[in-house]
Amino acid sequence: MPRAERVFKTQAIILRRHEYGEADRILTLLTPDHGKLRAIAKGARKLTSRMSGHLELYSRVALLIARGSDLHVVSQAEQLEAFLPLRDDLLRGAYAHYLAELTDRLSEDEETHSPFFALLNAGLGWLCEPEADLALAARYFELRLLRASGFEPSLFECAVGQEALSARDQFFSAAEGGVICPEHARGRSAQPLSLTALKVLRHMARHEYEAVRPLRLTAALHAELERILSGYLQHLLEQRLKSAEFIRELRLRLL
């Protein structure tokens, strides 16, 4: 196996950051070819630092990184995409936090050729669109992230009996990994799933975002999709994400 380069260049999206010492920042980075990395940007909080302003949360950056035994070291940084609407709008920013937190939880450290980078980069872009349906973008992102991580729910066949699902109201079981028919739902922990919601989930599973973007969903349908996918993710992660709770609270305040 060839030895890894001690210094390498990479693009990255900043998932998390926190202050360290008097002027440093510790970053959690998502990269296309090195997976998730933890790195320190020394002196990044100094106004005179060349990296100051280039290491904003959820921005896409070009980095020069030196490998370390525990933390890697960021020696150069250049911002490539700021995703400015995510900082100008509180709700958009909350959804960006959710996408980043979800990706962080489902991605592996230093995974070669990670599929998550391109998806998160696209997802942040969807949230920046002027007329974006933020909830729809989040649901689509969830489904695609579940597929990339190997946990895509069964939407076309009963997760228990494996038979093709007919066009009627069904049930969803997080424990069974997807949609189950009414016959197999008896005696199992499962939530009702309307035929309309199933059709939307299938449409999102089959098509790229460009074909999903025009959908106009009712508030009730949005709530049902969120309940189903959030419950499934909570089951997989064994906890509810704080960013998801914050979005719910924020939407109530904005009503």
C-alpha positions, 0 to 999 in steps of 0.5 A: 500500500502506498504511503499517504502524503504528509501534506495534501490539498483537498476541498472540504465542507466545514461541518463543525468548529469550535474555539481552541486556546486563544486563537485557534479553531478545531474543525470537523471537515467533510472531504470528497477523497479523505472522508471526515477529518478533524483538523486544527487551524492555528491562529485562524481567529486572529484578524491578521490571519490569512485564514480569517473569514475563510473557515465559516461553517457550512462553507466549501473551501480549498485547504492545504493540510498537513497530516498529524497523529491526532489532529491534522493541521490546516496551513492554507484555506481559501473559500470556494462557496460561502452559501451566504443565504444560510447565514442571512436567514435563520431558518435556512441556517437551521436546516443547514445545521441539520444537514451537516449534523446528520451527515456527521453522524452517518459518515465515517472518519477518513473514508476514501472516496466518500459519497457524502461530500457531493450530496451535502454540497448539493443539499446546501445549494438547494437550501440557498435557492430563493424559492426553496421548499426547505422541508422538501429539500431536507426530506430529499436529502434524508432519503439520499443520505440513507441510500448512500449510507446503506440504510435506504428504507424499503419503499417498493416491496413489503419490508417483511413479506417482500411482496410488491406493495399495492396502491393503498394506504400502508404502514411504516416500521423503522424496526423492519426498515421500511414500508410494510403492508397492512397484513404484516403490520398486525402485531408490529410496531408501525405507523400509518403511511398514506398512499399519497405520502408513499407516492412522494417517497417513491418519486423522491427515491426514483428521481433527481432533485430537479424533478422533485423541486416542483412538488407542492405539498400540503402542510399535512403531507409535509408533517407526515413525511417528516414524522416517517423519516425523522422516526426512522433516523431516530431509530437508526441513530438511537437519539433525536438530533438537537438540530431537528428539534431546533427547526421544529421550535423555530418554525413554531416561533415563525408562524 
